[in-house]
Amino acid sequence: MAVIRSRLKSLQKWHPRPGDIQAGDPVPIHRQRRNQPRATTLSDTRYRREDDAKLLLLKLPFIRLVREIVTNCCRPRDKEFTWQTQAIQALQEAAEAFMIHLFEDAQLCAIHAKQITRLHRGIRPARRIRGIWAGLGSPLKGNSCYNAP
């Protein structure tokens, strides 16, 4: 009940009568309500990414990384893979989308923990909350319900 009364008091506006105002009294200034600065950065990054059509990661280092991963993981030593430009661009867009969503979740974790800077302490819970279906590994590893006899 006390909360309701305090809210009603805060909602009531004070309207001065003509006799209450004297010459030289300060004029009340109504300030605009501001959002939390950390909360606005989350929406700013999302909207900046939607407005901007170009990629955030540099192309050549990303191509080198993809080729190195393919060379180390799945390519026989005597064969050379050729890559289409569209395939590399699709991989890069998917990687950037994954990273953007991961940083959005990490920002939410940082806001929840009342932190200003995004740290590994914010990225770890974000990855953990997203789970194995968000690109963190194969669902067949370590989960007994996925292992078929």
Backbone torsions as a table, in degrees:
resi	resn	phi	psi	omega
1	MET	NA	-34.8	-179.6
2	ALA	-66.7	-34.1	179.6
3	VAL	-66.1	-41.5	-179.4
4	ILE	-64.9	-41.7	179.1
5	ARG	-63.6	-42.4	-179.6
6	SER	-66.2	-35.7	177.6
7	ARG	-68.6	-39.4	177.9
8	LEU	-64.0	-39.0	178.2
9	LYS	-65.6	-38.5	-179.8
10	SER	-72.1	-27.4	179.7
11	LEU	-79.4	-24.5	179.4
12	GLN	-70.1	135.2	-179.6
13	LYS	-100.2	144.1	178.9
14	TRP	-91.2	119.8	178.0
15	HIS	-110.3	110.3	-177.8
16	PRO	-71.4	145.7	174.4
17	ARG	-85.2	158.2	-176.9
18	PRO	-58.5	-29.8	-179.3
19	GLY	-79.4	-16.6	-177.9
20	ASP	-78.6	-23.3	-175.7
21	ILE	-92.4	127.7	178.5
22	GLN	-110.1	160.9	176.7
23	ALA	-67.1	134.2	179.3
24	GLY	91.8	-2.1	176.1
25	ASP	-69.4	142.6	178.6
26	PRO	-68.2	143.7	179.2
27	VAL	-86.6	126.5	179.4
28	PRO	-68.3	133.7	179.8
29	ILE	-108.4	126.2	177.9
30	HIS	-91.0	117.1	-179.7
31	ARG	-86.6	147.6	177.2
32	GLN	-75.7	146.1	179.6
33	ARG	-75.3	135.2	-178.3
34	ARG	-109.6	149.2	174.3
35	ASN	-83.0	164.7	173.7
36	GLN	-65.7	136.1	-177.7
37	PRO	-62.7	-34.6	-178.7
38	ARG	-73.3	-29.8	-179.7
39	ALA	-72.5	-30.5	-179.9
40	THR	-75.0	-27.3	179.4
41	THR	-65.3	-32.1	179.0
42	LEU	-63.8	-46.8	179.8
43	SER	-71.4	-32.5	178.9
44	ASP	-63.8	-43.5	179.9
45	THR	-65.2	-37.9	-179.9
46	ARG	-65.7	-44.5	-177.8
47	TYR	-73.4	-34.4	176.9
48	ARG	-63.4	-40.1	-179.2
49	ARG	-67.7	-35.9	179.2
50	GLU	-69.8	-36.7	-177.9
51	ASP	-74.7	-31.6	-174.1
52	ASP	-92.4	124.4	-176.9
53	ALA	-90.3	-17.2	-176.8
54	LYS	-81.3	161.4	-177.8
55	LEU	-80.8	151.7	-177.6
56	LEU	-87.4	-36.9	179.1
57	LEU	-82.1	148.2	176.8
58	LEU	-72.0	145.1	-171.9
59	LYS	-71.9	-49.5	-174.4
60	LEU	-63.6	-45.1	176.2
61	PRO	-62.2	-34.8	178.3
62	PHE	-67.5	-40.5	178.2
63	ILE	-63.4	-42.3	178.0
64	ARG	-61.9	-40.2	178.8
65	LEU	-64.1	-44.3	179.5
66	VAL	-62.7	-44.4	-180.0
67	ARG	-65.2	-37.6	178.1
68	GLU	-65.7	-42.0	178.9
69	ILE	-64.0	-43.5	179.5
70	VAL	-65.6	-39.5	179.6
71	THR	-64.3	-43.0	-177.3
72	ASN	-76.0	-31.0	-170.7
73	CYS	-96.8	-55.9	-163.2
74	CYS	-127.8	5.4	-176.0
75	ARG	-103.7	133.6	169.5
76	PRO	-66.5	152.2	-172.9
77	ARG	-68.4	-24.6	-175.1
78	ASP	-89.7	-10.4	-178.5
79	LYS	-104.5	150.2	175.7
80	GLU	-119.9	127.3	178.2
81	PHE	-84.4	144.0	171.0
82	THR	-107.9	141.2	-176.2
83	TRP	-115.7	135.3	171.9
84	GLN	-80.6	149.6	179.9
85	THR	-62.8	-38.5	-179.6
86	GLN	-66.2	-34.9	179.7
87	ALA	-66.8	-43.7	179.2
88	ILE	-67.6	-37.8	178.1
89	GLN	-65.4	-38.8	177.7
90	ALA	-65.4	-41.6	176.3
91	LEU	-62.0	-41.6	-178.4
92	GLN	-67.9	-41.4	178.2
93	GLU	-64.5	-39.5	178.2
94	ALA	-66.0	-40.8	179.0
95	ALA	-65.1	-40.8	178.7
96	GLU	-67.5	-39.8	178.1
97	ALA	-63.3	-41.1	177.5
98	PHE	-61.2	-45.9	-178.2
99	MET	-66.5	-38.8	-179.9
100	ILE	-64.4	-44.9	179.5
101	HIS	-67.3	-35.1	176.9
102	LEU	-64.4	-42.9	179.1
103	PHE	-69.3	-32.0	174.7
104	GLU	-63.6	-45.0	178.3
105	ASP	-65.2	-38.0	177.9
106	ALA	-66.3	-35.3	176.9
107	GLN	-65.5	-40.5	177.0
108	LEU	-63.6	-39.5	176.9
109	CYS	-65.6	-38.2	179.1
110	ALA	-67.6	-39.2	177.4
111	ILE	-65.2	-40.8	-179.9
112	HIS	-63.8	-37.2	180.0
113	ALA	-85.2	4.9	-179.2
114	LYS	58.8	41.1	175.7
115	GLN	-104.3	152.5	179.2
116	ILE	-94.9	-39.6	-175.8
117	THR	-99.1	142.1	174.1
118	ARG	-77.2	122.7	-179.3
119	LEU	-120.5	175.3	175.8
120	HIS	-64.0	-23.9	176.7
121	ARG	-67.0	-22.4	176.6
122	GLY	-91.1	-28.4	-178.6
123	ILE	-78.1	-36.6	179.5
124	ARG	-59.8	-50.1	178.0
125	PRO	-65.4	-31.0	178.4
126	ALA	-65.0	-42.2	177.6
127	ARG	-67.0	-36.6	-178.7
128	ARG	-70.0	-38.1	178.9
129	ILE	-66.8	-38.5	-177.7
130	ARG	-67.1	-33.4	174.6
131	GLY	84.6	-172.5	-174.0
132	ILE	-75.6	-19.0	-177.7
133	TRP	-84.4	-0.5	179.6
134	ALA	-101.9	26.4	175.5
135	GLY	87.6	27.0	-177.3
136	LEU	-101.9	0.8	179.1
137	GLY	153.2	176.1	-179.4
138	SER	-76.6	139.7	177.8
139	PRO	-71.1	-11.7	-178.4
140	LEU	-82.8	-14.7	-177.9
141	LYS	-84.9	122.1	169.8
142	GLY	77.4	-7.9	-179.8
143	ASN	-106.2	116.2	-175.1
144	SER	-70.9	-23.2	-178.0
145	CYS	-72.7	-17.3	-179.8
146	TYR	-96.4	-11.7	-178.5
147	ASN	-81.2	115.3	180.0
148	ALA	-86.3	141.7	179.3
149	PRO	-73.5	NA	NA
